[in-house]
Amino acid sequence: DTTGAGDIFGGSAMSQFLRLNKAPEDLTVAEMTAVTRFACCAASLSTQTHGGITSVVPEENVRAIL
């Protein structure tokens, strides 16, 4: 059964990039690290539930762990 972890990683990373509102080449190492950590955390949490849509984790749950 799918968990959507790959899609959630990509979508979570993109949401963080959009919040930063910077061109990719202008991102600092710290900003890229934060984006990656957020996306990895969101994707890992999604594997705890079956299904693509039902495995989407609310942002506040991800932030609580980070």
Stockholm file with secondary structure:
# STOCKHOLM 1.0

chainA/1-66         DTTGAGDIFGGSAMSQFLRLNKAPEDLTVAEMTAVTRFACCAASLSTQTHGGITSVVPEENVRAIL
#=GR chainA/1-66 SS CCCCHHHHHHHHHHHHHHHHTCCGGGCCHHHHHHHHHHHHHHHHHHTTSSSTTTTCCCHHHHHHHC
#=GC SS_cons        CCCCHHHHHHHHHHHHHHHHTCCGGGCCHHHHHHHHHHHHHHHHHHTTSSSTTTTCCCHHHHHHHC
//
